Amino acid sequence: MSETWNVARYLIHRLDQLGIDNLFGVPGNHLGPFLEVLAEERAAGRTKLTWIGTPTEVGAGSAADGYARIRGVGAVAVTYGVGAFSLLNPIGGAYVEEIPLIVLNGTPTYEQWLNLRSIGLITSHMSQRFESNLDVYRQVTADAQAISIGGLAPRQIDGALSVCLSTRRPVYLEVTEDVFKAECAAPQGEIEATPRGSNRSLLKSAIEAAVAKIRASRRPILWGGEEIDRLRLADDFQSLVDETDLPFCTTIGAKSILSENHPRFHGVYNGKASLPEVRRMFKDVADLRIGLGAWSTSKNLGGDVDLGEDWIKAAHEGVTVGSRFFPKVQLGDFIRGLRAALSGPRLAASGEDYYQAGIGQSADAPESRVEFLASLSETDGAAPDAASMAAIAGFATIPAMAETATPGPPLTYDNLFARINQFLDEATEGTGVGATNPYYVVSDAAFALLGSQNLHRVERRSFFAQNAWLAIGYSVGAVTGVKLARPDKRSLVFVGDGSFQETCQEMSSHARLRHDTVVFVLNNEDFYGIEQMLVHPCFYAGQEPEAYYNILHPWNYARLAEVFGSEKTPMTGFDVGSFAELEEVLRTIADPGHAANRGPILVQVRLARLDYPAAIDYAVEEKCRGANPR
Ligand SMILES: Cc1ncc(C[n+]2csc(CCOP(=O)(O)OP(=O)(O)O)c2C)c(N)n1
């Protein structure tokens, strides 16, 4: 290995060590020297790092975010000012959603800064505020460093990367253009997350308080959240479930942390937007809710709150038991502590029912788990299986298609997602928690998210949405990173028409990279539906007109395939206006021999402006007098 190190090479080496194979971005002259060194390093066989140029910085940031959600960490590089400010939105999202990203920003040279200071000369993309980029990124990163001296770069880079891994949040490195090739010391060792331990006595107190509350309850339920995903605690969570036999829901943000075939899984709890059966169990049947790594966000709570004596919550390195708070407790320690405390030898040895074995032995007569489960389901007392979950979701309403090609009933959000659910299930191989499915689902915000939240995902970590930050259009860029991180899976994206208009050009990356991603553009007659629902829901009860600002310019979405595709990099567009056309497209997608599957597919699905997913019925019912409940 060559002995000479410079700042760019140092950084590339560190990205390699972190397992980052793809660097997303949009170039600019200030980034030029870095990209030259990258080419040299690749030519010398010293790095696998591959540059993935995307049409926009928002797309690059979203792709890096999607990549990092799967691989654990991602990176994005842009140019000063114009690029960096465009990238701000996805980095804000990664900050809020705790996605570790490394942002590299190439800045003007030292000489150019001196020119600005001495004679006021503004080089392209500079602002008069010397620290404008740095200051802005300090708001959305865990560490922000300006590197202008080669000799100091190793310390600044390593420090920031270590913060990135330890806090699971983005970090920002700006490097002056002329310093990328400046000499620096060789890297030492590897960068690792600093382990964060719990305070032993607070951990013990938190577990004791939680166990006492659980034992005093009769019907506790777990609520697995996003930190189980971010901290890779799925195995610990599953052990807790298996050994205690407690039922669990997840947040939308943690959807598919465990296989949704798990017998104790009871659906995605999202407040009033949950399936009625899920909400009934979570809110009415269960008498204690135990949030593990679940964040208090509006999309996780759908109009509800998670406060009170009937809640235990562990998140953000602390535990709340009713009104008591225990800081400095790590989620992993807490989950493992609960498991040890709740699954004593009595349970394991006797194989006895969880409730009969102690928990629930309050002053009241204990209720057996069988009774508890029976109360969850009117039928046989068992946890709902995939079919009954689908039925609960309204997924039983899939119209039966006649053999002959009739257009079928009008497409709606609910029957569309019912059919997609069936389509996904048809592709599943195997049963139980070991089942596999070839598809990865990425949902955008708005009605798409409400529709896709109950899709049945049999594999762990096979669904995500940017469900706290909720920048519309995120999914179309993010899925570029998903496919690069999980080439073995085929991604399905669900995105509203307004959201798609934000980032549609990111589909050109899908075509360029010959990804087989399928993007379903849900076109409710050129309309920002959720905005209408949030501000003036009574439009949906026929009581007021649509707001002018929610009306979009109509596009011919399917024809974007002609714009982004080429002979070498094909892309196919479909326009689906009926159930029969949907069937035809699904048959095409499932046919590996079909030419359309050589590249990405865009499916415009035409829905009515007045339609919306049943999950948000409650908004119309609560706010519009006399509205007909469906
Ligand atoms: C980047 C960004 N800009 C604006 C918003 C505000 N916003 C939230 S949802 C929405 C409309 C989404 O419309 P569409 O994609 O057509 O989906 P629908 O609501 O019809 O399901 C808007 C504008 C946002 N969340 N993100």
The ligand as a MOL file (V3000), in Angstrom:
LIG
                    3D

  0  0  0     0  0            999 V3000
M  V30 BEGIN CTAB
M  V30 COUNTS 26 27 0 0 0
M  V30 BEGIN ATOM
M  V30 1 C -41.2070 18.2230 1.2250 0
M  V30 2 C -42.5930 18.4470 1.7620 0
M  V30 3 N -43.3220 19.4790 1.3300 0
M  V30 4 C -44.5850 19.6460 1.7780 0
M  V30 5 C -45.1270 18.7820 2.6720 0
M  V30 6 C -46.5650 18.9700 3.1610 0
M  V30 7 N -47.3810 17.8720 2.6370 0 CHG=1
M  V30 8 C -47.6390 16.7740 3.3740 0
M  V30 9 S -48.5900 15.6690 2.6040 0
M  V30 10 C -48.7200 16.6570 1.2440 0
M  V30 11 C -49.5610 16.2370 0.0810 0
M  V30 12 C -49.2100 14.8890 -0.4810 0
M  V30 13 O -49.9930 14.7150 -1.6310 0
M  V30 14 P -49.9870 13.3930 -2.4780 0
M  V30 15 O -48.6320 12.8740 -2.6370 0
M  V30 16 O -50.7470 13.6590 -3.7290 0
M  V30 17 O -50.7160 12.3150 -1.5970 0
M  V30 18 P -52.1810 12.2650 -1.0060 0
M  V30 19 O -52.2180 13.2550 0.0980 0
M  V30 20 O -53.1240 12.6340 -2.0930 0
M  V30 21 O -52.2920 10.8900 -0.5340 0
M  V30 22 C -48.0060 17.8360 1.4090 0
M  V30 23 C -47.9170 18.9060 0.3970 0
M  V30 24 C -44.3100 17.7190 3.1220 0
M  V30 25 N -44.7150 16.8260 4.0140 0
M  V30 26 N -43.0670 17.5460 2.6160 0
M  V30 END ATOM
M  V30 BEGIN BOND
M  V30 1 1 1 2
M  V30 2 1 2 3
M  V30 3 2 2 26
M  V30 4 2 3 4
M  V30 5 1 4 5
M  V30 6 1 5 6
M  V30 7 2 5 24
M  V30 8 1 6 7
M  V30 9 2 7 8
M  V30 10 1 7 22
M  V30 11 1 8 9
M  V30 12 1 9 10
M  V30 13 1 10 11
M  V30 14 2 10 22
M  V30 15 1 11 12
M  V30 16 1 12 13
M  V30 17 1 13 14
M  V30 18 2 14 15
M  V30 19 1 14 16
M  V30 20 1 14 17
M  V30 21 1 17 18
M  V30 22 2 18 19
M  V30 23 1 18 20
M  V30 24 1 18 21
M  V30 25 1 22 23
M  V30 26 1 24 25
M  V30 27 1 24 26
M  V30 END BOND
M  V30 END CTAB
M  END
